[in-house]
């Protein structure tokens, strides 16, 4: 099954970014859209409205809440074409999307954080619904110790649980955000990692899943 995916993260309520993203969805007509968290700071209702608005461009939205969204968005599923992935696994054809929202405790001390043990438990629970196929992990927080989790001070603030999960389960792709200054593409073994960069600054990524996988970092501008 050939798929083309648009991936966004870290809108932080930026209205212009949402307008541009919706235009892009309508223009590109992807197979589906990933939104990897920090949708609207501290306001799950506004976040939900934005997800519904993106879905009105005619494509299904698969999302996780970010550490700034609050735990209330974790259980929000909206309408038929808006799918929450936090602690869950859903299939699109032979592709399994497995999600982890929020972030393990970090230096930002934000509204939706938890322990690494809790993160591991959420990933384990989601894996119960995984029964083969191409696995894509959507984690707001990148795995620890890569190019994608390094803040400007040089510290790596990614998740050790996500890293362990990637090393053990070997997904084909991990889509993340959270660390705004660490946009990029990296690898752990056979797994491709992408931090799409913050949509509030015009960043997004495309993923083409054919016989091979191609990941591109792009900008609205």
C-alpha positions in Angstrom: 0.0 0.0 0.0 1.5 3.3 -1.1 0.9 6.2 1.2 1.8 9.9 1.3 1.7 11.6 4.7 1.9 15.2 5.8 3.3 15.6 9.3 3.1 18.7 11.6 3.9 19.5 15.2 4.2 22.4 17.6 1.6 24.8 16.2 1.2 26.4 19.7 -2.1 28.0 18.5 -0.5 30.0 15.7 -3.5 30.9 13.5 -1.5 31.7 10.4 0.2 28.3 10.6 -3.1 26.6 10.8 -4.4 28.4 7.7 -1.3 27.4 5.8 -1.5 23.8 6.9 -5.1 23.5 5.9 -4.3 25.0 2.5 -1.5 22.5 2.1 -3.7 19.5 3.0 -6.3 20.6 0.5 -3.6 21.1 -2.2 -1.5 18.0 -1.6 -4.3 15.6 -0.7 -2.2 13.3 1.4 -3.3 9.8 2.4 -3.6 11.2 6.0 -2.2 13.8 8.3 -0.1 13.5 11.5 -0.2 16.2 14.2 2.4 15.4 16.8 1.4 17.6 19.7 1.5 21.1 21.1 -1.6 22.1 19.2 -2.9 24.9 21.3 -1.3 25.9 24.7 -3.4 25.0 27.8 -6.7 24.9 25.9 -7.9 21.4 24.8 -11.2 22.9 23.4 -9.4 25.2 21.1 -7.0 22.4 20.1 -9.9 20.3 19.2 -11.5 23.0 17.1 -8.2 23.3 15.2 -8.0 19.6 14.6 -11.6 19.6 13.3 -10.8 22.5 11.0 -7.7 20.7 9.6 -9.9 17.6 9.0 -12.4 19.7 7.1 -9.8 19.9 4.3 -10.9 16.3 3.5 -8.3 14.1 5.1 -8.1 12.1 8.3 -6.1 13.6 11.1 -4.1 11.4 13.5 -2.9 13.3 16.5 -1.3 13.2 19.9 -1.4 16.0 22.6 1.9 17.7 23.4 3.2 18.6 26.8 1.6 22.1 26.5 -1.8 20.8 25.5 -2.8 19.2 28.8 -3.9 15.7 29.7 -7.6 16.5 28.7 -6.8 16.3 25.1 -5.4 12.8 25.5 -8.9 11.2 25.5 -10.3 13.6 22.8 -11.3 11.9 19.6 -13.5 14.5 18.0 -15.3 13.1 15.0 -14.9 10.2 12.7 -11.9 11.5 10.8 -10.0 12.8 13.8 -8.1 10.0 15.7 -6.3 10.4 19.0 -3.3 8.1 19.2 -2.0 8.7 22.8 -1.4 5.3 24.3 -3.1 3.7 21.3 -2.4 2.0 18.0 -4.5 2.4 14.9 -4.1 1.0 11.4 -4.2 2.6 8.0 -4.0 -0.3 5.7 -0.9 -2.2 6.6 0.6 0.8 8.5 0.3 0.8 12.3 0.3 4.3 13.9 1.3 4.1 17.6 1.2 7.2 19.7 2.7 8.8 22.9 1.6 12.3 23.7 3.0 14.7 26.4 6.5 14.2 27.5 8.5 12.5 30.3 9.5 15.0 33.1 11.9 17.6 31.7 13.3 21.0 32.3 10.2 22.8 31.1 7.9 21.6 33.9 4.8 21.8 31.7 1.2 20.7 32.1 1.4 17.2 30.6 4.4 15.4 31.9 4.9 12.0 33.5 7.7 9.5 34.5 9.7 7.4 32.1 8.1 4.4 33.8 4.6 5.7 32.9 5.8 6.3 29.3 7.0 2.8 29.1 3.6 1.5 30.4 1.7 3.6 27.8 3.9 2.3 25.0 3.4 -1.3 26.2 -0.3 -0.9 26.4 -0.5 0.6 22.9 1.6 -2.3 21.6 -1.1 -4.8 22.6 -3.1 -3.6 19.5 -0.1 -4.0 17.2 -0.3 -7.2 15.2 2.3 -6.7 12.5 2.7 -4.4 9.5 4.8 -1.3 9.0 5.0 0.5 12.4 5.2 4.3 12.7 5.6 5.8 16.2 4.2 9.3 16.8 5.9 10.6 19.9 5.8 14.3 20.9 9.1 13.8 22.7 12.0 12.4 20.6 14.0 9.4 21.7 16.9 10.3 23.9 20.4 10.9 22.6 19.9 11.8 19.0 20.2 15.0 16.8 16.5 15.5 17.4 16.4 16.0 21.2 19.3 18.4 21.8 18.5 21.9 23.2 20.6 24.9 22.6 22.6 24.3 25.8 23.7 20.9 24.3 21.6 18.9 26.7 19.7 15.9 25.3 16.1 16.0 26.7 14.5 13.1 24.9 12.8 10.1 26.3 14.8 7.0 27.4 11.6 4.9 27.2 10.9 5.9 23.6 14.5 5.1 22.8 14.3 1.7 24.4 11.0 1.1 22.6 12.6 2.0 19.2 15.6 -0.2 19.8 13.3 -3.2 20.7 10.4 -2.8 18.3 12.3 -1.3 15.3 9.6 0.8 13.8 10.3 2.1 10.3 9.7 5.7 11.4 9.4 7.9 14.5 7.7 11.3 14.0 8.3 13.8 16.8 8.7 17.5 17.7 8.9 19.2 21.1 12.5 20.4 20.8 12.1 23.3 18.4 15.7 23.9 17.7 16.4 20.3 16.8 14.5 19.9 13.5 16.1 17.2 11.4 16.4 13.6 10.4 18.4 10.9 12.2 18.5 7.2 12.7 18.6 4.5 15.4 19.6 1.3 13.7 17.1 0.7 10.9 14.6 3.2 12.2 14.4 6.7 10.6 13.7 9.5 13.0 12.2 12.9 12.1 11.7 16.0 14.1 9.5 18.0 11.7 10.3 21.4 13.4 7.6 23.7 14.7 4.7 24.5 12.5 4.4 27.9 14.2 7.6 28.7 12.3 6.3 27.3 9.0 8.0 23.8 9.3 6.5 20.4 8.3 7.5 17.1 6.8 6.3 14.8 4.1 6.7 11.0 4.2 6.3 8.9 1.0 5.8 5.2 1.8 6.2 3.1 -1.3 8.7 0.2 -1.7 11.1 2.6 -0.1 10.4 5.4 2.4 11.3 9.0 1.6 11.2 11.7 4.4 11.5 15.4 3.5 11.7 18.5 5.7 9.9 21.5 4.1 8.6 24.9 4.9 5.4 27.0 4.2 7.7 29.9 3.3 
